């Protein structure tokens, strides 16, 4: 009976330990170079003077912390701030333009990545505020293997009588708004190749005006589907190591043969 009691203790311990180790695994993503390179890009253009400027940033790792690129072209300017890690992509924008017709400033880019396990979730968020009669915010998350949009949104204003506005990711603002599939949050499939595209643009369109500005940010965040709300925090590595040692000793004790008394 004592042997069965010890066995039950060790089996119960192993189950609890397995649950703790499973919950200690974190959702993670890696850049994907099998299709094309990830990048960020900016443009600013002033048609009257012909001034044009652009900036290309190759994204080769997910260790970008508060890195800002900026350009100017006459009265037009754009800056983009990148915060990238394996658990979140965050892109910030600040733009301004002159009033000459067709003047514009924009930021856009593509990030290609893969999830490393099937417990990875995604959440999209962000907004873009502009004073320009024309403003556009475009964003999509696309599964290249399944040829499916997890989320796809096009939001634009294009009216010389409007003072501007704010677009929210997943919102219904704009004269042209389309969400073709999916949702702002969901699950990713391990090993699938994904593309996140973004674009934010202001332009003096259709008429000349007094100039405009815009700012905002877009965020793609990754989570762990295994971590249910209210779950206890996983034990630290040292505690797990100690539990593993205790389990090994208990298992060894179970294997000792019973020696009859002399």
Helices and strands as residue ranges (DSSP letters): H 2-24, E 29-31, E 38-46, E 51-59, E 64-73, E 76-84, E 88-97, E 104-115, E 120-130, E 134-143, E 148-158, E 165-168, E 176-179, E 185-187, E 193-203, E 212-224, H 237-255
